[in-house]
């Protein structure tokens, strides 16, 4: 999915200038790639927040610059509470690119419903290679059939048409492991029969 955003060129550089830009509700950015000259830009903070919120990767730049670009990286403040810079890489919609995509779990794992099972979401995002025009917002990992002791790997994920995983297929996405101090056998599934204990009759006197 491609989203159109408006950007403006900026000529000022340096940390003080960047502070003033941010005070105006704008975010400094840079556009690079395809053997062309780097271009310094600004765009509204609200626009950046919307791109992050919706997981948008591919954008159509309008305004002072008209181009198609990939949102390559977002730089955050030292406290991690606000965006301070954005990088865009030029890209055509027909070329394939490597992108990091988040993973969403769907369903409820049967193996995690007992006290013995513990669902472990090990890998929250992976890198895939796909056409720029077909970059997904996220990947769905179905866990409705996951039993105790089973795992889902990168190689098990369903990817969009034309996409291939860059992250190794052997990497575990999610698994149902045996919880610490628990047995892999469901105690409700196997019940031992009670042992019948009889008291010995006391021997009769004179027997």
C-alpha positions as CSV (number, residue, x, y, z in Angstrom):
1,X,0.0,0.0,0.0
2,X,1.4,3.4,-1.0
3,X,0.5,6.6,0.9
4,X,0.9,10.1,-0.4
5,X,2.7,12.6,1.9
6,X,3.8,16.2,1.4
7,X,7.4,17.2,2.1
8,X,9.4,20.4,1.9
9,X,13.1,21.0,1.2
10,X,15.3,22.4,3.9
11,X,18.6,24.2,3.5
12,X,19.5,24.6,7.1
13,X,21.7,22.1,8.9
14,X,23.1,21.6,12.4
15,X,21.6,20.6,15.8
16,X,20.3,24.1,16.7
17,X,18.5,24.3,13.4
18,X,17.0,20.9,13.9
19,X,15.7,21.9,17.3
20,X,13.9,24.9,15.9
21,X,12.4,22.8,13.1
22,X,11.0,20.3,15.7
23,X,9.6,23.2,17.8
24,X,7.5,24.1,14.8
25,X,5.9,20.6,14.8
26,X,8.1,19.4,11.9
27,X,10.5,16.5,11.6
28,X,13.8,16.7,9.6
29,X,14.3,13.9,7.1
30,X,16.6,12.9,4.3
31,X,15.9,11.3,0.9
32,X,18.7,9.2,-0.7
33,X,19.5,6.4,-3.1
34,X,19.4,5.3,-6.7
35,X,22.7,7.1,-7.3
36,X,21.0,10.5,-7.0
37,X,21.9,13.4,-4.7
38,X,20.7,13.4,-1.1
39,X,17.9,15.8,-0.4
40,X,17.2,17.2,3.1
41,X,13.5,17.5,3.9
42,X,11.0,18.3,6.5
43,X,7.5,16.9,7.0
44,X,4.8,17.3,9.7
45,X,5.2,15.3,12.9
46,X,1.5,14.2,12.6
47,X,2.3,12.7,9.2
48,X,5.3,10.7,10.6
49,X,3.2,9.5,13.5
50,X,0.5,8.2,11.1
51,X,3.1,6.4,9.0
52,X,4.4,4.6,12.1
53,X,0.9,3.9,13.5
54,X,-0.3,2.2,10.3
55,X,3.0,0.5,9.5
56,X,3.3,2.3,6.2
57,X,6.5,1.5,4.3
58,X,6.0,2.8,0.8
59,X,5.2,6.5,0.3
60,X,4.6,8.9,-2.7
61,X,6.4,12.2,-1.9
62,X,4.8,15.4,-3.1
63,X,5.4,19.1,-2.6
64,X,9.0,20.3,-3.1
65,X,10.0,16.8,-4.1
66,X,8.1,14.3,-6.2
67,X,9.3,10.7,-5.9
68,X,8.5,7.3,-4.6
69,X,10.4,6.2,-1.4
70,X,10.6,3.6,1.3
71,X,10.5,4.6,4.9
72,X,13.9,3.1,5.8
73,X,14.4,4.2,9.4
74,X,13.0,6.3,12.2
75,X,15.3,7.9,14.8
76,X,13.9,8.4,18.3
77,X,15.0,10.6,21.2
78,X,17.3,9.2,23.9
79,X,14.2,8.6,26.0
80,X,12.4,6.8,23.1
81,X,9.3,9.0,23.5
82,X,9.5,11.2,20.3
83,X,10.7,11.0,16.7
84,X,13.6,13.3,15.9
85,X,14.6,12.2,12.3
86,X,13.4,10.1,9.4
87,X,15.2,8.4,6.5
88,X,13.6,7.8,3.1
89,X,15.2,5.7,0.3
90,X,14.2,6.2,-3.3
91,X,12.6,3.1,-4.8
92,X,10.5,2.2,-7.8
93,X,7.3,0.3,-7.2
94,X,8.5,-2.5,-9.5
95,X,11.7,-3.3,-7.7
96,X,12.1,-5.8,-4.9
97,X,13.3,-4.6,-1.5
98,X,14.2,-6.0,1.9
99,X,11.8,-4.8,4.6
100,X,11.2,-5.6,8.3
101,X,7.6,-6.6,8.9
102,X,5.9,-7.2,12.2
103,X,4.1,-10.5,13.0
104,X,0.6,-10.7,14.5
105,X,-0.6,-13.9,16.2
106,X,-4.1,-15.1,15.4
107,X,-6.1,-17.7,17.3
108,X,-5.7,-19.5,20.5
109,X,-3.1,-22.3,21.0
110,X,-4.8,-25.4,22.5
111,X,-1.5,-26.5,24.0
112,X,-1.3,-23.3,26.1
113,X,-4.7,-23.8,27.7
114,X,-3.5,-26.3,30.3
115,X,-1.3,-25.4,33.3
116,X,1.6,-27.3,31.7
117,X,1.7,-25.2,28.5
118,X,3.2,-21.8,28.2
119,X,2.9,-19.7,24.9
120,X,6.2,-18.1,24.0
121,X,6.2,-15.4,21.3
122,X,9.9,-15.4,20.4
123,X,10.2,-13.4,17.2
124,X,8.0,-10.4,16.7
125,X,9.2,-9.3,13.3
126,X,11.1,-10.7,10.3
127,X,12.8,-9.4,7.2
128,X,11.3,-10.3,3.9
129,X,12.1,-9.5,0.3
130,X,9.1,-8.4,-1.9
131,X,8.0,-6.0,-4.6
132,X,7.9,-2.5,-3.2
133,X,4.3,-2.1,-4.3
134,X,3.3,-5.3,-2.3
135,X,4.8,-4.6,1.1
136,X,2.3,-5.9,3.7
137,X,1.5,-4.0,6.9
138,X,2.0,-7.1,8.9
139,X,2.2,-10.9,8.6
140,X,-0.3,-13.2,10.3
141,X,0.8,-16.3,12.2
142,X,-2.0,-18.8,12.8
143,X,-1.6,-20.5,16.2
144,X,-5.0,-22.2,16.4
145,X,-3.5,-25.7,16.0
146,X,-0.4,-25.3,18.1
147,X,-0.1,-28.1,20.7
148,X,2.1,-28.6,23.7
149,X,5.7,-29.0,22.5
150,X,5.1,-27.7,19.0
151,X,6.6,-24.6,17.3
152,X,6.0,-22.4,14.3
153,X,9.0,-21.3,12.3
154,X,9.7,-18.6,9.8
155,X,9.4,-21.2,7.0
156,X,5.8,-22.0,8.1
157,X,4.6,-18.4,7.6
158,X,2.3,-17.6,4.7
159,X,3.9,-14.7,2.8
160,X,2.4,-12.4,0.1
161,X,2.8,-13.5,-3.5
162,X,6.3,-12.7,-4.8
163,X,7.7,-12.4,-1.3
164,X,10.6,-14.6,0.2
165,X,12.0,-14.6,3.7
166,X,15.4,-13.1,4.4
167,X,15.3,-14.2,8.0
168,X,16.4,-17.8,8.2
169,X,13.5,-20.3,7.9
170,X,14.7,-22.2,11.0
171,X,14.0,-19.2,13.4
172,X,11.2,-20.0,15.8
173,X,8.3,-17.5,15.7
174,X,6.2,-18.9,18.5
175,X,6.0,-22.1,20.5
176,X,4.1,-23.8,23.3
177,X,6.7,-24.9,25.8
178,X,6.3,-26.9,29.0
179,X,6.0,-24.4,31.9
180,X,8.7,-24.6,34.6
181,X,7.9,-27.1,37.2
182,X,5.1,-28.7,35.2
183,X,4.9,-32.1,33.5
184,X,4.3,-32.4,29.8
185,X,1.4,-34.8,30.5
186,X,-1.9,-33.2,31.2
187,X,-2.9,-34.3,34.7
188,X,-6.6,-34.3,33.7
189,X,-6.0,-36.5,30.8
190,X,-4.4,-39.4,32.7
191,X,-5.8,-40.4,36.1
192,X,-4.4,-43.3,38.0
193,X,-6.9,-45.7,39.5
194,X,-7.1,-45.5,43.3
195,X,-5.2,-48.3,45.1
196,X,-7.4,-50.5,47.2
197,X,-6.0,-50.9,50.6
198,X,-7.4,-53.6,52.9
199,X,-6.7,-54.1,56.5
200,X,-5.5,-57.5,57.4
201,X,-7.9,-59.4,59.7
202,X,-6.2,-60.0,63.1
203,X,-5.4,-63.7,63.5
204,X,-8.0,-65.4,65.7
205,X,-6.6,-66.6,69.1
206,X,-5.8,-70.3,69.0
207,X,-5.7,-70.5,65.2
